[in-house]
């Protein structure tokens, strides 16, 4: 693959793959490619209009950022502040004219998420696509969950499912109860396992059905045997008949109380009796995956290895050793003969039928109420593009001149089908130019159906392939360290290609597939730019290391006092929080600490609060940091990922608009005056009412309603946010401003704790409400309904995702998911302060022969260990 990509000389008429690691200028490249398409003709055609370049990225947030970046580069070129992509050729004036036209019509820019794109073209071409004219877009899990509940009500009411089948279904998806089952089914159908096709049939189901009779026959033969398995079963059963719960208590004093709680022992004893007293081996096996597996903590080898307290006798000395040994024999026989796999086939088949029936019922419900959801947008678009008449396909090929796809590693096969049918010529003439940009190392949306196989399959068929090989975001030492670390895992020298190693792995399908996926991804080290402007932390003119690992050691004295064997993870995490606070305080206040840029003539740049970020695992942890920072007067804000419609500022907007719409209603006005926009407290409000000042405010609210109804929403909000204390107290004029706040909204809140968040949320909500008014033509009443609907539904898309705060001098506290890499000079990360991860998935997933496999039968996933790849 060619590692050199030139923005100025690259052939933009040909389809091209760009692999771009983090920090290598992916967005920079995309925005300038758009400029080239806007100013240069392709394949004999004139330059594209702003609406003829289709740019697709993965999230609404990324689409908004891309829109602003492309708008910004066009503006910079026109103003003369950035002419790098427009050379000094004779047609420069012509190119600038094309860009000027693009700037004037930028609202028509075709920059979308995949769902936004599908929704747009289905609406624009209803006849060509065959899309229904009247249909409501929903993303409501409540409707879907209700369908699941209705389905099982019908089953139980009509006695169409037995209790054993219900338990088998629970065991297959690792569900503890019905609520877990609903959650699991929703995840399968709406998540990564179930890519819905037009015919609503799982592609693998037909293959599975053809194998089912053979599996059932094999299982029947297996269970009919009266050999060792039945003998093990009978032995355990006969011993259990002679045991009472008191016998367990005799052994319990030697067992680890955390693994063998008394409440669990009692429950196990009752359930064991139920299972064995059935004298039904098949029923026993049916309950093996879920119900029985936990009982094997009582087998002798497990107790010997994990279950005994210190200084306890060996397991052979325990009262119930014979029973523990009988469970050991039963467990060994069942697992060595893959009995659970034979039994698991029934559960998978039952799961298939359940999923199919729920989807059918859900489709009927959507049709009945005239609803469609986001997955329907993609399926309808693909179905329309694949029609034999090609009407819809021709319309889109005529509309667009080029396609740019960002984050291509997160594209699934269905989405690729859509792009393929747009850029691929029907007549065999020139295809539309297609640029795909991605990085297989950053494929993170497996849970939404994306798979890396689609990326490799598509990119291998495109001849022009480049990599962006220089990291402009990180410090040189960090770049070199990451290069060494990942090269040791992903480069060819460390891949498992030795025949003997491959032979050793044979038979373990999960491990084989893990190695195969590992071998598919190559790591090319990225370069450090010649002039690296990344600031470096210096203490007394000495540069600090790029990465500093902090080991939180056990507090022995505290342990002795509290008589604890281990310090709790929460206590360790708290000590880390204090360490971070003290370290940041030192960075901001101690002399001799600065940030040095290698390309700067002046090295003395004191560390500012805005140079520092703290990345957390949860929003709750972010709140803990915020409290600690306030104690030391460290300026900080929380940049949490969430929905702005769930914020207090959204509630304040609801009360404000209620007062505006119902300005004659005194309680509505009083409630509005108590919001953050006006900041009256109860004492001040009571004084205002006694002085007869409420009519003054009713007049103002009426004036704001009139402005909003005339589509002057911004004007009304500017007036509201600019209000401050007047000088009319005692002047004989209308009272109302005499009991008011000292400064305008922004000035008041920026001086308050976490005020940055309030101001940012307010600005964000103003933008969303204004945009909705512009598109829908609503007055104050319609906007009030819109605000309340958004609050109740939590927002309908990612445009409501909470934004980062303004660029004021504050420490940024954010979750890992809300951050965009290590984009700050100094970053604190809580690394290994979490408990042991629990993987509760009912299946293992991998690729085989080009197909995605969901393996419900693989039990020992623990065989995949990092040591296998050392």
Secondary structure by P-SEA (a helix, b strand, c coil): cccccccccccccccbbbbbcccccaaaaaaaaaaaaaccccccccccccccbbbbbccaaaaaaaaaaaaaaaaaaaacccccccccccaaaaaaaaaaaaaaaccccccccaaaaaaaaaaacccccccccbbbbbbcaaaaaaaaaaaaaaaaaaccccaaaaaaaaaaaccccaaaaaaaaaaaaacccccccccccccaaaaaaaaaaaaaaaaaaaaacccaaaaaaaaaaaaaaaccaaaaaaaccccccccccaaaaaaaaaaaaaaaacccaaaaaaaccccccccccccaaaaacccccccccccccccaaaaaaaaaaaaaaaaaaaaaaaaaaaaaaaaaaaaaaaaaaaaaaaaaaccccaaaaaaaaaaaaacccaaaaaaaaaaccbbbbcccccccaaaaaaaaaaacccccccccbbbbbbbccccccccccccaaaaaaaaaaccbbbbbcccccccaaaaaaaaaaaaaccccccccccaaaaaaaccaaaaaaaaaaaaabbbbbbbccccccbbbbbccccccccbbbbbbcccaaaaaaaccccccaaaaaaaaaaaaaaaaaaaaccccbbbbbccccccccccccccbbbbbccaaaaaaaaaaaaaaccbbbbbccccccccaaaaaaaaaaaaaaacccaaaaaaaaacccccccaaaaaaaaaacaaaaaaaaaaaaaaaaaacaaaaaaaaaaaccccccccccccccccccccccaaaaaaaccaaaaaaaaaaaaaaaaaaaaaaccccaaaaaaaaaaaaaacccccccccccccccbbbbbbcccccccccccbbbbbccccccccccccbbbbbccccccccccccccccccccccc
